[in-house]
Amino acid sequence: MRASELRMEVRRRNSGGEMAFGLVQLGLAVSSLRDAEMSYEVVDWLANNYWFPNMATTHNPKSIFNTDLSGGLPAIIIKMLAFSDIAGTLDLLPACPRCSFLHFDFFLLYIFFLLLQPLGRTSHSL
């Protein structure tokens, strides 16, 4: 846990820093550790800083096209919402931020919007 806290300090100094892949790996680690606040912080950085206006994902904040985030952001969110172990136990909401129900509802709507927004922008007619 201490290693993830140290890494988050470095990222915080740079508002998330560079390299989406590294931030995704950090998000997966802290969500596996069930650290809701750090998980949410990583999701917030990824959702707000690593996209071009056309909804393509980037390597660095707002620069260099890269697809690491396309699978990484949903993976972090899934780990925040559900966790299962080899024994078949399913834990719901293991790394969701502690907040009021109203704020939590907005968090789920925000996640839903993030996941579905690209779908609305990719439809084309022939």
N, C-alpha and C positions, 0 to 999 in steps of 0.2 A: 504494500500500500504506500509506503514511504517513497518508493521509486516513482510511482505515478504522480504523487504530489509534487515531487521535484520537477518532473517533466512538465506538469501543468504550470508551474511557476515560470518556466522558460517560455511556454506558449502564451501565457497571460501578458508577459512583457511586450509581446509582439501581436496582440489581438488574434491569437491563433497561430501566427507564424506562417511559414511556408509549407509546402508539400502536403497536399491533401491525404496522400497515402499514409504518412506518418501520423497525421491527426486521426485518421480512421482507425489505425492500429491502437492508438491511445484510447480512443472511444470504446473500442471492443474490450480493451483491458479493464478500463474503469467500470464498464457496465457488467463485465464478468465478476468484478469485485463487489458489485451491487452498490456502487457509489452513485447515487441518484443525482446529486448536485453537479459532480464533475461530468457525468454522462450528459446531462442537459446542457452544460456549458459547451461541450464539444459539438453536440448537435446544433446548438445555436450558431457557433462559429462556422460549421460546415454549411448550414442552410443559408446563411446570410453573406458569406464572403467568397465562396468558391464556385461561382456561376457566371457565365456570360449572359447578357440580356436575352439571347435566343434559347436559354435554358441548357446550354452545353456546359458540362462541368469542367473545372480547371485544376491545374496542378498547384499553382500558387494563387493567392487571392486575386481574382479578376484577370489572370494572365496564364498563358500556355495551356492549350487544350489538352485534356487528360480525362480518361474515363474511370479512374479509381473510385471516385466518389459515387458514381452511378450505382454500384453495388454496395459500397461501404456504408453510406448513410442509412439505407433501409436495414442493413444488417445490425447496425448499432441500435436503431429504433426497435427492431424485433427483440434484441437482447434486453432492452429496457422494459419491454412489455411482457415477455414470457421467457421462462427458463425451464428446461427439463434435464433430468439426469439419467444415468444409465439404468436406474431402478424403475424408471417410468413415472417419477414424480414430476408434476407440472406446477411450477410456481408462477402465479400471475403477478404482474407489476413489480418484479424484483428490484428494478432500478429506476422507478419513476420518481420525479421530484416530490418532496414533501410540500404539500400546498393545500389550500382549501379546495373543496369539490368544484367550485366555480372555476378556479384557475386550472384545475386538472382537466375539466371539460374543454377549456380553451386549448390546453396542451394537446389533447387528442384531436381536436379539430385542426389545429396547426399541423400536426403530423399527417393527418388525412389529406389536407390541402397540399402539403409538400409532395406527397406520394402521387397524387392524382393530377396535379397541375401540369406536368409534362405531357400527360395523355391528351389533354385538351388542346395543346399546342402542336401536336404531331398529326392531327387528322388532316387529310388532303382529299380533295375531290378530283376525279379524273376528267 
